[in-house]
Amino acid sequence: MTQPMYKVNAAVRPIALVSGRTVRLSWTEARPAVQVIFQLRLLAGALIGAGALAGVAWGVVAVGAAAWLLLTWSAYLLNGAADVVEDRSNGSVRPIARGDLSALTAGRLALLLGVAGLSLSAAVSERFFLLALLLLVLSWAYSTGPAPLKNTVAGVQVAVVGAGLVTYLAGINAAGVPVDGTVLVFACAMSAWMGIGGLAKDLSDVAGDRAAGRRTLPLVWGERRARVAIAGAAVAVGASFCSAALAVAPALLPAAVPVLAGGAVLAAVSLGRWSEGDRAARRRPYRVFMLTQYSAHLTVLSEVVLL
């Protein structure tokens, strides 16, 4: 089945897009849990780079965080508008899939949010603006265009890992601190962990991905081989993070250990019966991924706050 390509080619009518109901539905569509973790990534980049609360230019970081929220909201809202076939095939209950928010309205609002986010990012710094623009390009290339990145394993990894790295760099830039070994290890490790999430999500979305003509790991390699690969990659990322923390940034070890533990749990869940059955069960590896990244970020942020 050919995937319908969503194009934002209609005039944006801001007044029609700002009703309370539309904003509420669009926020739900953008997955609040994902929006929060993007904010934690930005904050981690700022605080790890600064090393202490007192070393952060909080006014600038607040503006940067607001701009980033608008951009990630735009990205995930557009993704929902572009994924109608997949989401309905997968039984998604998000607003666009269930028909409470039209894809056209979502696309228009995504465009408006993206423009607002870019405009606000220009108030932070020129480099922050360029990072914001790169995030938006990656995000929109993931969901739209003649060859969306979401359609292939390599494309997903480029978009997901790239979005992670750009976010950490944006936090560092907003805080006005240099890039050191500690923040670089954390940014690279947790961006790689985002790549694991991109793979784990596909385990529960096979039906929709097949309907949309995507070439995800379960569809290309078969589900069993995909599960083994995801399990191995999750453990490898956790082990690499711990090794790098021990060698270069011992202060990150308390955050690295939960990632190693999360990798082991994700591997066990992916290979066992816990992720077999209905879609809720098949999403368990992805939920382990989300809990793990929340644990790592909250741990490292708590360390900085308690210093």
ChimeraX attribute file (.defattr): number of C-alpha atoms within 10 A of each C-alpha:
attribute: neighborCount
match mode: 1-to-1
recipient: residues
	/A:1	8
	/A:2	9
	/A:3	15
	/A:4	12
	/A:5	15
	/A:6	18
	/A:7	14
	/A:8	18
	/A:9	9
	/A:10	10
	/A:11	7
	/A:12	15
	/A:13	12
	/A:14	11
	/A:15	7
	/A:16	11
	/A:17	18
	/A:18	12
	/A:19	10
	/A:20	9
	/A:21	12
	/A:22	19
	/A:23	15
	/A:24	13
	/A:25	17
	/A:26	28
	/A:27	17
	/A:28	16
	/A:29	23
	/A:30	23
	/A:31	15
	/A:32	13
	/A:33	11
	/A:34	14
	/A:35	18
	/A:36	13
	/A:37	16
	/A:38	20
	/A:39	20
	/A:40	21
	/A:41	28
	/A:42	27
	/A:43	25
	/A:44	25
	/A:45	28
	/A:46	32
	/A:47	25
	/A:48	29
	/A:49	26
	/A:50	22
	/A:51	17
	/A:52	16
	/A:53	16
	/A:54	10
	/A:55	14
	/A:56	20
	/A:57	15
	/A:58	14
	/A:59	12
	/A:60	16
	/A:61	22
	/A:62	15
	/A:63	17
	/A:64	29
	/A:65	24
	/A:66	14
	/A:67	27
	/A:68	29
	/A:69	20
	/A:70	21
	/A:71	29
	/A:72	26
	/A:73	26
	/A:74	30
	/A:75	26
	/A:76	24
	/A:77	29
	/A:78	32
	/A:79	24
	/A:80	25
	/A:81	28
	/A:82	25
	/A:83	24
	/A:84	23
	/A:85	19
	/A:86	23
	/A:87	22
	/A:88	18
	/A:89	18
	/A:90	18
	/A:91	14
	/A:92	16
	/A:93	13
	/A:94	19
	/A:95	22
	/A:96	26
	/A:97	23
	/A:98	14
	/A:99	12
	/A:100	14
	/A:101	19
	/A:102	16
	/A:103	23
	/A:104	18
	/A:105	22
	/A:106	28
	/A:107	25
	/A:108	25
	/A:109	26
	/A:110	28
	/A:111	19
	/A:112	18
	/A:113	21
	/A:114	26
	/A:115	18
	/A:116	15
	/A:117	26
	/A:118	21
	/A:119	14
	/A:120	21
	/A:121	28
	/A:122	18
	/A:123	14
	/A:124	21
	/A:125	16
	/A:126	12
	/A:127	15
	/A:128	25
	/A:129	21
	/A:130	16
	/A:131	22
	/A:132	28
	/A:133	20
	/A:134	16
	/A:135	24
	/A:136	22
	/A:137	14
	/A:138	21
	/A:139	25
	/A:140	21
	/A:141	18
	/A:142	25
	/A:143	25
	/A:144	21
	/A:145	12
	/A:146	8
	/A:147	13
	/A:148	18
	/A:149	23
	/A:150	24
	/A:151	17
	/A:152	18
	/A:153	19
	/A:154	14
	/A:155	17
	/A:156	21
	/A:157	22
	/A:158	16
	/A:159	22
	/A:160	24
	/A:161	23
	/A:162	20
	/A:163	24
	/A:164	24
	/A:165	24
	/A:166	23
	/A:167	29
	/A:168	29
	/A:169	26
	/A:170	30
	/A:171	27
	/A:172	27
	/A:173	25
	/A:174	28
	/A:175	27
	/A:176	18
	/A:177	19
	/A:178	13
	/A:179	16
	/A:180	13
	/A:181	14
	/A:182	18
	/A:183	24
	/A:184	18
	/A:185	18
	/A:186	27
	/A:187	23
	/A:188	18
	/A:189	25
	/A:190	26
	/A:191	25
	/A:192	23
	/A:193	27
	/A:194	22
	/A:195	24
	/A:196	25
	/A:197	23
	/A:198	22
	/A:199	24
	/A:200	28
	/A:201	17
	/A:202	23
	/A:203	26
	/A:204	23
	/A:205	21
	/A:206	22
	/A:207	17
	/A:208	21
	/A:209	24
	/A:210	16
	/A:211	16
	/A:212	20
	/A:213	15
	/A:214	21
	/A:215	17
	/A:216	25
	/A:217	22
	/A:218	23
	/A:219	17
	/A:220	13
	/A:221	13
	/A:222	11
	/A:223	15
	/A:224	12
	/A:225	14
	/A:226	22
	/A:227	24
	/A:228	15
	/A:229	18
	/A:230	26
	/A:231	23
	/A:232	15
	/A:233	19
	/A:234	28
	/A:235	21
	/A:236	16
	/A:237	23
	/A:238	24
	/A:239	20
	/A:240	16
	/A:241	27
	/A:242	23
	/A:243	15
	/A:244	20
	/A:245	23
	/A:246	14
	/A:247	9
	/A:248	12
	/A:249	19
	/A:250	15
	/A:251	15
	/A:252	23
	/A:253	19
	/A:254	15
	/A:255	25
	/A:256	30
	/A:257	18
	/A:258	21
	/A:259	30
	/A:260	21
	/A:261	16
	/A:262	24
	/A:263	28
	/A:264	20
	/A:265	19
	/A:266	27
	/A:267	22
	/A:268	17
	/A:269	22
	/A:270	27
	/A:271	20
	/A:272	11
	/A:273	11
	/A:274	14
	/A:275	21
	/A:276	17
	/A:277	10
	/A:278	9
	/A:279	16
	/A:280	11
	/A:281	15
	/A:282	22
	/A:283	22
	/A:284	21
	/A:285	31
	/A:286	23
	/A:287	16
	/A:288	21
	/A:289	25
	/A:290	18
	/A:291	13
	/A:292	23
	/A:293	23
	/A:294	18
	/A:295	18
	/A:296	22
	/A:297	21
	/A:298	16
	/A:299	17
	/A:300	20
	/A:301	22
	/A:302	12
	/A:303	18
	/A:304	16
	/A:305	12
	/A:306	8
	/A:307	8
